[in-house]
């Protein structure tokens, strides 16, 4: 993708909309505030000037623990326009993680929503750095100049960071380039999903991680369309309320939320008629959830896989080409290969480690040269996911590489067993991990969340085991079933199977 040798990515995402006549158009909508494109340009400029007035200089880092609200846009783009590097971490973390990030990033300023003060302020005491609440920053911003000249950079220059979810070990700061948001917005947002100026996007997935950043901010701004923001924790009721109130044409969720929404829809219908397409990522979408959602709502869920390191989705189903139970096909512009443990391509139908290559990939992990060398090799990203390709060319997720089970000497995908269990009418969610039997041999164990309150009984357990025995290869059925009220997950909705194994 061709970009000018000197540019600032805030210009095509924010500034250009004035020249293209969108000043009066709504860029952001919330339950309490609407922001036009003209207001967005002005406030981005004021935010950038405020950061410079606070003593930050180009290349400095801003850590912004900010809920989904217009101020996120002002800070993020204002920093970039001024040459400062914004870092929006997960807002669901705890004090030790924030203290680690303050030190690891070497940030010069922390701006945080007051809702997170109970975790941020103790972290600041442990790792001192200058900090402001969002409200205090907005107060200073109102006094700043509304004119700001964009600091030019090369497409390959550092632009922003995203910390990985930290599902295993400490979070890693993935350093993204100036060009990366352009690439993901164009390749997936425009060319695959077909986002246009007339769309209205609502993402239940939050802005602080890669999937939500694209859904809720970069895709709308790249196309001159409108983003709907909700700062609440997403629930079936809150998401249905936002869809009915604002009429989005595009809705982005994660599999666990779609499952919970389906359970809520059994109690009564909701008006989802504005939505032309739904998207899912974060965890593989079971075919049964796809089927039930289509049957209940009349719309399809386009499952895909992306990553913090790749910025957004690089394998996807699309409206005119989809297959339930798969992640779809590679997004044009991304190369995909599946390799065995020796680094050789696996034959069709065999499982192996997924590697991808594309121009939205992060440059490196901050302060992590060993992890960079393991993950980013000659332009390729080692995703850590196990995949196989079927005879039609669709890619099927078999789990994280370290989640695969060897049962009776044969590799076994937890995702396949989980998808089978979800096909039972009583099951909302399921997770499979390896568990040692009385002989010390690894067998599948199921953790099951039921749709309705209550604990499972022996009869239900036998039904679930029988379902797996008759639907899957015999060795794959779970030998144990434990009923739980919820599954541990990362902020992106990925099941943290390592916690269930503990």
Protein Blocks (a to p, Z undefined) as FASTA:
>chain_A
ZZdfbdcfklmmmmmmmmnopmmpcfbdcfkbccdfklmmmmmmmmmmmmmmnopaehia
cdddddddfklmmmmmmmmmnopacddddfkbcfklmmmmmmmnopabdcddfklmmmmm
mmmmmmgcddddfklmmmmmmmpcfbdcdddddfkbcfbdcddehlnojdddddddfklm
mmmmmmmmmmmnopafkbccddfbafkbmklmmmmmmmmmmnopacdddfbdcdfklmmm
mmmmnopabdcddfklmmmmmmmmmnoccdfklpmbdcdehiacdfklmmmmmmmnopac
ddddddfklopafbdcdfklccehiabjadehiacddddfkopacdehiacddddddfkb
cfbdehilklmmmmmgghiacehpacdddfkopacdebjfklpcceehiacdfklmmmmm
mmpmkbmbdcddddddfkopacdddddddfbgcdddfklmmmmmmmmmmmmcfklpcfbd
cddfbdcddfkopacfklmmZZ
